[in-house]
Amino acid sequence: MINNQIIFHLAIPINDLAKAKEFYAQGLGCQIGRENSTAIIFNFYGHQVVAHMSLEPLQPQKSIYPRHFGLIFPTESEWENLLEKARNQQLNLAQSPKLRFPGELTEHRTFFLEDPFYNLLEFKFYRHFEAIFGGRELTTIGDR
């Protein structure tokens, strides 16, 4: 298999392989790649997320900032489908769905999930594609 697409890689801490499989594979529908007793690889919508067992105690974050990761969907229906799947799988919504910056170039829908290891995941749909990387003259980022 030849691939000329750049793929994002992210390593995250976990402390239970079975719970990681339940959340990422069963809950979000990620395919499982290689695994051993200390790590598991997930196909996170075409990107590689590697969950590594941590001996350090895992702590919840006080806020969604500064650390979280996720996806930006190309269509609103794909975003809605994942939200419905997350609700049906009873995944932990860390922040309910909302509309940010209505009527602006940066208008987008967003929701956050928290995995069993306190990793926060954000899922977005931007009304205007150019806002994802463009709009440099605008300063609104996040909820701060």
C-alpha positions as CSV (number, residue, x, y, z in Angstrom):
1,M,0.0,0.0,0.0
2,I,1.4,3.4,-1.0
3,N,0.2,6.5,0.8
4,N,1.2,10.0,-0.1
5,Q,-1.1,11.7,2.5
6,I,0.4,13.3,5.6
7,I,-1.0,11.6,8.7
8,F,-1.1,13.3,12.1
9,H,0.2,11.2,15.0
10,L,-0.7,11.8,18.7
11,A,0.3,9.9,21.8
12,I,-2.0,10.0,24.8
13,P,-1.8,8.5,28.3
14,I,-4.1,5.8,29.5
15,N,-4.1,3.3,32.4
16,D,-6.4,0.6,31.1
17,L,-6.3,-1.0,27.7
18,A,-9.8,-2.4,27.8
19,K,-11.3,0.9,28.7
20,A,-9.3,2.6,25.9
21,K,-10.7,0.0,23.4
22,E,-14.2,0.5,24.7
23,F,-14.1,4.3,24.4
24,Y,-12.1,4.7,21.1
25,A,-13.1,1.5,19.2
26,Q,-16.6,0.8,20.4
27,G,-17.6,4.3,21.4
28,L,-16.1,6.4,18.5
29,G,-15.7,3.6,15.9
30,C,-11.9,3.8,15.6
31,Q,-10.2,0.8,14.1
32,I,-7.6,-0.9,16.3
33,G,-4.1,-1.3,14.9
34,R,-1.2,-2.9,16.6
35,E,-1.3,-3.5,20.4
36,N,0.7,-5.0,23.2
37,S,0.5,-4.9,27.0
38,T,1.7,-1.3,27.2
39,A,0.2,0.5,24.1
40,I,-2.5,0.4,21.5
41,I,-2.8,2.2,18.2
42,F,-6.1,3.6,17.0
43,N,-7.1,4.8,13.5
44,F,-8.6,8.1,14.6
45,Y,-10.5,9.0,11.3
46,G,-7.3,8.5,9.3
47,H,-4.9,9.7,11.9
48,Q,-2.8,7.7,14.3
49,V,-3.6,8.0,18.0
50,V,-1.3,5.8,20.2
51,A,-2.6,5.2,23.7
52,H,0.4,4.4,26.0
53,M,0.0,2.9,29.5
54,S,1.1,5.4,32.1
55,L,2.4,4.6,35.6
56,E,1.8,8.3,36.6
57,P,-1.5,9.0,38.2
58,L,-3.9,10.5,35.6
59,Q,-5.6,13.7,36.7
60,P,-8.6,15.6,35.3
61,Q,-7.9,18.9,33.8
62,K,-9.4,22.0,35.5
63,S,-10.5,23.3,32.1
64,I,-10.6,22.4,28.4
65,Y,-7.7,24.8,28.0
66,P,-4.9,24.5,27.2
67,R,-4.8,20.8,26.3
68,H,-7.2,18.9,24.1
69,F,-7.3,17.4,20.6
70,G,-10.0,16.4,18.1
71,L,-11.4,16.7,14.6
72,I,-12.9,19.3,12.3
73,F,-15.6,17.7,10.1
74,P,-16.1,18.8,6.5
75,T,-19.9,18.7,6.8
76,E,-22.4,19.5,9.5
77,S,-24.1,16.2,9.0
78,E,-20.9,14.3,9.8
79,W,-20.5,16.4,12.9
80,E,-24.1,15.6,13.9
81,N,-23.6,11.9,13.2
82,L,-20.7,11.7,15.6
83,L,-22.6,13.6,18.3
84,E,-25.5,11.2,18.0
85,K,-23.1,8.2,18.1
86,A,-21.4,9.7,21.3
87,R,-24.8,10.1,22.9
88,N,-26.0,6.6,21.9
89,Q,-22.7,5.1,23.3
90,Q,-23.2,7.2,26.5
91,L,-19.8,8.8,26.1
92,N,-18.9,11.5,28.7
93,L,-19.8,14.9,27.3
94,A,-17.3,17.3,28.9
95,Q,-18.9,20.3,27.2
96,S,-22.4,20.2,25.6
97,P,-22.8,21.1,21.9
98,K,-22.9,24.8,21.2
99,L,-22.5,27.4,18.5
100,R,-19.5,29.6,18.8
101,F,-19.3,33.1,17.2
102,P,-22.7,33.0,15.5
103,G,-22.8,35.2,12.4
104,E,-19.0,35.6,12.2
105,L,-16.6,34.1,9.7
106,T,-15.4,31.9,12.6
107,E,-18.9,30.5,13.4
108,H,-18.6,26.9,14.3
109,R,-20.4,24.1,16.2
110,T,-18.5,22.3,18.8
111,F,-18.7,19.7,21.6
112,F,-16.2,18.1,23.9
113,L,-15.8,14.5,25.1
114,E,-13.7,13.3,28.0
115,D,-12.2,9.8,27.7
116,P,-11.9,7.6,30.8
117,F,-8.3,8.9,31.2
118,Y,-9.2,12.6,31.3
119,N,-8.0,13.3,27.8
120,L,-10.3,15.9,26.3
121,L,-11.5,15.6,22.6
122,E,-13.1,18.5,20.7
123,F,-15.2,18.0,17.6
124,K,-16.0,20.9,15.3
125,F,-17.8,22.0,12.2
126,Y,-17.0,25.4,10.7
127,R,-19.7,27.1,8.7
128,H,-17.0,28.8,6.5
129,F,-14.1,26.5,5.6
130,E,-11.7,29.5,5.2
131,A,-12.1,30.2,8.9
132,I,-10.2,27.0,9.8
133,F,-6.8,28.6,8.9
134,G,-7.8,32.0,7.5
135,G,-9.2,35.1,9.0
136,R,-5.9,36.2,10.4
137,E,-7.3,39.7,11.1
138,L,-9.7,38.1,13.6
139,T,-8.5,37.4,17.2
140,T,-11.3,35.2,18.6
141,I,-10.0,31.8,19.5
142,G,-11.7,29.5,21.9
143,D,-13.9,30.7,24.8
144,R,-11.4,32.9,26.7
